[in-house]
């Protein structure tokens, strides 16, 4: 069975600090990997995704994530966070061309102005 | 444009009652997904439709849960004999086709279900 582990439940940073949120998954085959974000009062939305090719994926709002197959990891990074990045971040994994995605329990990011 | 909509936004019911939750996907999206999110946890997959048929219902927790999508658009999640443990936010998502390199899942606002 698939599982996703997000190491940090709550991260607090000051503006301009660098961000790295950890995500490790357990799955025996080829996977699609996702990061979703939920801003306060808004719907869950896609931040970035990896399906194949370049393991360094760039998403919206300056976020990027690196797929390291040997470590079963897909960590999310941003070099300089802003107050508006305050949100909950979810990592998810799923088999290719299938509807089922398995989500981690999320990391709440609070950015202090 | 219109996104995924879900009704009702909140539902309070009593233990043992029957509830229906509705999802209107983005127009033209053939794939539709239901998830359940409990407090402090990530979304948990319930069922996925491709068109009118349930392509994967492996996440439905037991036979009290059932979902339909009779015309390949609107979907209804039905919960019989509700239990307090069913209290959660029920999320619906849709995508143009099956989740692949070109596809993105778009989520609705969710229905918050509270079983007293």
Interface residues (C-beta under 8 A of the other chain):
Chain A: X4 X32 X36 X43 X44 X45 X46 X49 X51 X52 X90 X92 X94 X96 X97 X98 X99 X100 X101 X102 X103 X104 X105 X106
Chain B: X3 X4 X31 X33 X35 X40 X41 X42 X43 X44 X45 X48 X49 X50 X55 X56 X58 X59 X91 X93 X98 X99 X100 X101 X104 X105 X106 X107 X108 X109 X110
